[in-house]
Amino acid sequence: MLTIKISVIIPVYNSSQYLKDCLNSVLNQTLSDLEIIAIDDNSSDNSLEILNDFAQKYPQMHVYHNEKNLGQGKTRNRGLALATGEYIGFVDSDDLIHPKMYETMYQGALKHNRPEIVTTGINFIQNDYKLPSDINNSIRRPGRLHTVNNYPDILYWQSPSCGNKLFRHDFIKGQAFLENCMWEDIAFSFSAIIKANHVLEFSNNDYFYRRDITRGVSARGYQINPHITDIFRVADELEKTAQEHSRSQLFKSQIKLIQGAICLQRVNEITYWPIDEIAKQKLINQMYYLITEKYGDPKQVDQAILSSKVDLDKINKYLYHSPETHEESAKASHLHH
């Protein structure tokens, strides 16, 4: 019987512009025995038609359709329920992956006794980027196995993306993405690392994450976003996971830093919103106050690490510098309730 080595889950929503390139990059993997689980989240463009065309040509590709739009979290959870592979990976439908990405990660996992999580590097790309024709000639670097108990700092040095990772199937059984929540991948990825014993890390930049602030998955934060406070659900999930797995002390400082960083990243996005500058300043101050109230003052964590993750200078330009003003502003806000 054929053993599925990796299940690749691809949630799809109105991705027709980049979808073919994404699917081809997954289908062109040098590792055999993949199953591709593509789930159309009730797209209004021709994404489902593209998926069905590919499925007719490639037996390893399985297409599913949500009768109504469920969002990324529920769609990924549906994929998890369908997956049968030893490891599970995720690819966003507007991204690309290196032809050798999964072979490198899977063979590394076998070599290192099947760690719970395997990660690789991310390449940020713009708009209509195509994988170069000579990409198979790129240098391949060996992986490094980390024991999480001995290296808790791995938590904040890892990308929050789930696209550049493989998760051992039996390890994440029962773990789910937050539903009806933006940035659900942050909670999933970091929660998995919090629970893991070993993480195998590759520094190959094999996952190509498309950054397009006008469309696609990466554009969500640069538009007016009524769901911005979802980030607090995400940040709370990390603390909850650590408590449930008796790792609160091990990851105490790392979780505080991540909570501050991921929330301030959302504040940073507000600076790009096309709204009145006074309203923008007020909203940024409200968010900053809530972050401080929930997770402590961001100025009390390692500023060098925080600055590597967030443009603090840009945020500071919008902040009132009186703590009382922060509090007055937040108490008057619907965000506080």
Helices and strands as residue ranges (DSSP letters): E 6-12, H 16-27, E 34-40, H 47-57, E 61-65, H 71-82, E 87-90, E 96-97, H 101-111, E 117-126, G 135-137, E 144-147, G 148-150, H 154-157, E 165-168, H 169-172, H 184-195, E 198-211, G 217-222, H 230-244, H 252-270, H 277-295, G 298-300, H 303-309, H 312-316, H 323-331, G 334-336
